[in-house]
Amino acid sequence: AKAEGGKMPADRYGKKPADRHGKELDKKFAGKYEKKSLDIEIADSPQKGRRNAPITIVVFTDFKCIHCSDWAKTLDAIVREFPNDVRLVFKNFPLPFSAHSELAAKAGLAANAKGKFWEMHDLLFKNREALERKNLIAYAHNLGINATEFQEYLGKKELTDILEKDKSEARQLGVVGAPTSFVNGIRLTGSKPVSYVR
């Protein structure tokens, strides 16, 4: 496996963490979820946490979804509590029945191009009931992103291609709902409290 990103095969997921916190997390997850042979492309996806952390969490999520919003708070708490042990990788999975989900996903990708993904990520979840185009432009402006450039970027085919790639990968992995996460290759569906992870 590549230490700096790229595809993360199942054998990389299955390696034992080298430090105390990693072992605690790995024991919690590995004891509850069946391991699968997975190959998830993460090199171009938004990430935070140490690149070579022993625990990698890949989350497929929807900015409009309340359960995804709750899970995002849990994941943020996990990364903050275990900064050297956990890497979080974000994937879009906008639900087809969720209004404005795809546009919000594109807003996140557009902000990522400006180095503001996680700031936009937090704003979108915080304001998940206000994800119309005018709202997204306002959020971009608040983050210091040029509104005109942001609007133009929202319409680029590049964003559609990235979004479709995430959705296609989700389907190949059997993802049918959000949030769905893969923790060192172990599937985790739905939102869980921090206490559940610890």
C-alpha positions in Angstrom: 0.0 0.0 0.0 1.1 3.5 -0.6 1.8 5.5 2.5 0.8 8.8 0.9 -2.5 7.8 -0.6 -3.8 5.9 -3.6 -5.6 2.6 -3.4 -5.9 1.0 0.0 -6.3 -2.8 -0.4 -7.8 -5.0 2.3 -4.4 -6.4 3.5 -3.4 -2.8 4.4 -6.6 -2.4 6.3 -6.0 -5.6 8.2 -2.6 -4.6 9.6 -2.3 -4.2 13.3 -1.8 -0.6 14.6 1.6 0.0 16.1 0.6 2.4 18.9 -1.7 2.3 21.9 -4.6 4.4 20.6 -4.7 2.6 17.3 -4.9 -0.8 19.0 -7.8 0.4 21.1 -9.7 1.6 18.0 -8.8 -1.5 16.0 -10.0 -3.9 18.7 -13.4 -2.1 18.9 -14.1 -2.2 15.2 -12.5 -5.5 14.2 -14.5 -7.4 16.9 -17.8 -6.2 15.5 -17.6 -6.0 11.7 -16.8 -8.6 9.1 -13.7 -7.9 7.0 -14.2 -7.7 3.2 -11.7 -7.7 0.3 -11.9 -4.1 -0.8 -9.9 -1.8 -3.0 -10.9 1.8 -2.4 -9.3 4.7 -4.4 -8.6 7.5 -2.0 -5.7 9.5 -3.5 -7.9 12.3 -4.9 -10.5 12.4 -2.1 -10.6 15.0 0.7 -8.7 13.7 3.8 -7.7 14.7 7.2 -5.5 13.1 9.8 -2.1 11.5 9.5 -1.5 10.0 6.0 0.1 6.8 7.3 -2.2 6.5 10.3 -2.9 2.8 11.3 -6.7 3.4 11.1 -8.3 4.6 7.8 -12.0 5.5 7.8 -13.6 6.0 4.4 -17.1 7.5 4.7 -19.7 7.7 1.9 -22.1 10.5 3.0 -24.8 13.0 2.0 -24.8 16.6 3.2 -28.6 16.7 3.4 -28.9 13.6 5.6 -29.4 14.2 9.4 -27.8 10.8 10.2 -24.8 11.8 8.1 -24.6 15.1 10.0 -24.5 13.3 13.3 -21.9 10.8 12.1 -19.7 13.7 10.8 -19.6 15.1 14.3 -18.6 11.7 15.7 -15.9 11.3 13.1 -14.5 14.7 13.8 -14.4 13.9 17.5 -12.6 10.6 16.7 -10.0 12.4 14.6 -9.4 15.0 17.2 -9.1 12.5 20.0 -6.7 10.2 18.0 -4.9 12.6 15.7 -1.9 10.2 15.1 -4.0 7.1 14.7 -6.9 7.9 12.4 -7.1 9.2 8.8 -10.6 10.2 7.6 -11.4 10.0 3.9 -14.5 11.7 2.5 -16.6 10.3 -0.4 -19.8 11.7 -1.8 -23.0 9.6 -1.8 -25.9 12.0 -2.5 -29.2 10.2 -2.0 -31.5 10.3 -5.0 -34.5 11.4 -3.0 -32.7 14.2 -1.2 -33.3 17.7 -2.6 -30.1 19.7 -3.3 -27.8 16.9 -2.2 -25.9 16.7 -5.5 -25.5 20.5 -5.7 -24.2 20.5 -2.1 -21.8 17.7 -3.0 -20.5 19.8 -5.9 -20.1 22.8 -3.6 -17.9 20.7 -1.3 -15.8 19.7 -4.3 -15.6 23.3 -5.6 -14.4 24.4 -2.1 -11.9 21.5 -2.1 -10.3 23.0 -5.2 -9.7 26.2 -3.2 -8.3 24.3 -0.2 -11.5 24.9 1.8 -13.2 21.5 1.8 -13.4 20.8 5.5 -14.6 24.3 6.2 -17.3 24.0 3.6 -18.1 20.4 4.9 -18.8 21.8 8.3 -21.0 24.6 7.0 -23.0 22.3 4.8 -23.8 19.9 7.6 -24.5 22.8 10.0 -26.9 24.3 7.5 -28.2 21.1 5.9 -31.8 22.6 5.6 -30.4 25.5 3.5 -28.6 24.0 0.5 -30.0 26.0 -2.4 -27.6 27.5 -4.8 -27.9 31.0 -3.2 -27.0 29.5 0.2 -24.0 27.7 -1.2 -22.7 30.9 -2.8 -23.1 32.7 0.5 -21.1 30.0 2.3 -18.3 30.2 -0.3 -18.2 33.9 0.2 -18.0 33.5 3.9 -15.0 31.3 3.4 -13.2 33.9 1.3 -13.9 32.1 -2.0 -14.6 34.4 -5.0 -18.4 34.0 -5.6 -18.2 34.4 -9.4 -15.4 31.8 -9.7 -17.3 29.5 -7.3 -20.5 29.7 -9.4 -18.6 29.0 -12.6 -16.9 26.0 -11.0 -20.1 24.5 -9.8 -21.1 24.0 -13.5 -17.8 22.3 -14.5 -17.9 18.8 -15.9 -14.9 18.0 -13.7 -17.1 18.1 -10.6 -19.7 15.9 -12.2 -17.1 13.4 -13.1 -15.7 13.3 -9.6 -19.2 12.9 -8.1 -20.1 10.1 -10.5 -16.9 8.3 -9.7 -17.7 8.4 -6.0 -21.2 7.1 -6.7 -20.0 4.4 -9.0 -17.4 3.2 -6.4 -20.1 3.2 -3.7 -22.3 1.0 -5.9 -19.5 -1.4 -6.5 -18.9 -1.6 -2.8 -22.6 -2.4 -2.2 -23.4 0.9 -0.5 -27.1 1.5 -0.5 -27.6 4.2 2.2 -25.8 7.0 3.9 -23.7 7.2 5.9 -21.8 4.1 5.1 -18.2 3.8 6.3 -15.3 1.4 5.9 -13.0 1.3 8.8 -9.8 -0.6 7.8 -12.0 -2.4 5.3 -14.7 -3.2 7.9 -18.2 -2.0 6.9 -20.0 0.3 9.3 -23.5 1.4 8.4 -25.4 4.3 9.9 -24.4 6.8 12.6 -22.9 5.8 16.0 -22.1 7.9 19.1 -18.4 8.5 20.1 -18.9 6.2 23.1 -19.7 3.3 20.7 -16.4 3.8 18.9 -14.3 4.1 22.1 
